Amino acid sequence: MSPAMIFNIHLVLGYVPWLLCFAAYIWPRLRSMEPIEAQRAIATLHSFRFFGLVFLIPGVVGPDLAPAFASFAAYGDFATGLLATLALFTVARPVIFWPLVVTFNLVGVVDIVVDYYHGVALDLPGHAGQLGAAYAIPILYVPLLMITHVAAFYLLARSTRRQLTAT
């Protein structure tokens, strides 16, 4: 089996256990929480996205990935992580917290979608070995991040609908 096929299998199957875990354990808990607490939990997970800066450390990923793929991925993750952390610092001020929640989720989704686009355009599966130690990020970490972004938007929409029907 080629490295590209293995990478693609890993990428697709990375979503399967996270979706199963999310459906069984995380989603029921998030749905039962107050909206601000659910978004706080999601922001806490995303506050660790500073880890994406590892793509910029020489030797962690191969030099072929650094300029085209790694830079956008690193800075997109870093921006999302900073915005999520800012949201956590402002949880006591909902007027600031909610816009930051929307912003970090938008930036985070755009980051992941553009990273997938760059990955396809640059044939990342064919160069999966260039990911080096960072190989686990798109396989294990990114699926959970994308799933929680979708959940965050769903919870935001649900919360907005409830507020509109209550008034």
N, C-alpha and C positions, 0 to 999 in steps of 0.2 A: 504494500500500500504506500502511496507517495506521501511525503510530508504535507503537501497541499490538501490531500484527501483527509488525512488525519486531523489537520487543523480545522477543516470545514466540519467534520464530524464532531470534534470537540466543541466548536462554536455553537452548533445547533443543539447538541446534547447538553451544553451548559445551561440552557434555558429550562430543560425538562425537570431536573431535580429542584431548581429554584421555584418553578411554577407549582410543583407538588407541595413543597415546603410552605410556600407562600399561601397557597389555597388552604392547607390544613391548619397552619399555626399562626401565621402573621396576619393574613387578611381578616379572619374572624375577630382578632384582637383589635386591629386598627378600626374596623367598622363599629365596634362597641365603644370606642373612646370618644371623648369630646373632640370636635374638629381641631381645636388648637393643639391638643395633646397628640393626636394622630400625626399632624403635620410636624410637630416637634420631634417625634420619634423618627420620621422619615428624614428630617433635616439632620438629625444626629448621625444617621448612617452616611449621608452625603457629605458631612463635614470632614470625613476621612479622605475625601477625594484629593487632598493635597498630595497623596501618594502617587498620583499620576506624574508628578514632576520627576519620578524615577526614569522616565523616558529620556530625560535630558542628561543623565549622568553617563559620561563616556564609558563604554565597555559594558553597560547594562543591556543596551540594545545595539545591534550592528550599525555601522556607519551608513548603510544604505537606507535605513529607516529614519535616521535622525532628521534630515531636512524636510522631507515630504510628509511623513506620517507622524513622527514622534513629537515634533514641536507643537502642532495644533492639538494633538491628544493631551500633551502635558499641560499646556496653558488653559485648555478648555476645562480639564478636570480641576486645575488649581482655582480657576475663577468660580466654578460651581462650588467647590469646597469652601472658598472664602465667603461666598454669598450665603451658603447654608449655615456657616458659623455665625455670620452677622445676624441671620434670622434667629438663631438660638440666643444670642445676646439680647435680642429685642423682644423676646416672647412676652414680657410684661407690658409691652407697648404695642397692642394689636394694630394700631394705625401704621406702624412701621413693619411689624412682623409679617402681616399678610402680603404686602407688596414684595417683600423679600422672598417669601415662600414661592410666589408666582414666578419671580425673576430667576431664582436658583433652579427651579424646575424647567423653565424655558431654556435657560442657558445649558443646563445639563442634558436635556433631550437633543438640542441642536448639536452639542458636542458629540454625543454618541452617534447620532445619525450621520454627521459629517465624517466622523472617524470611520464608520462603516463604508461610507462613500469612498473615502481615501483608501481604505483597505482594499476595496474592489478595484479601484482605478490603478492602484500600485501593485496589484496581485500579491497582497499580503499573505494569502495562503501559500503561495509559491515561495515566499521568503519568510515563512513562519520561524525558521531557525534564527533569523535576525532579531527576533523579539527577546532572545536570551532569557534572562531571569524574569523578564516582564511578561512572558508567555501566559502566565496564569491570569493576568489582568483581564484580557478580553474573554477568556474562557470561564473563569469562576466569578469574577467581580462585576463585570459589565452587565451580565444578564440580570442580576439582582438590582443593580442601579436602574436599568431601564424599566423593570417591572415596578419598582417603587415610584418612579416618575409617573407612570401610567396610573398607579393607585392614587398618587397625590392629586393628579388632575381630576380623577373621578371623585375623590372626596371633596375637592374644592367645588366642583359642579354640584354635587349633592348638597353640600352646605349652602351654596347660593340658592338652589331651588327651594330648600326648606325655609330660608329667610324670606324669599319672595312670596311663598304661599302663606307664611305666618303674618304678613302685613296686609 
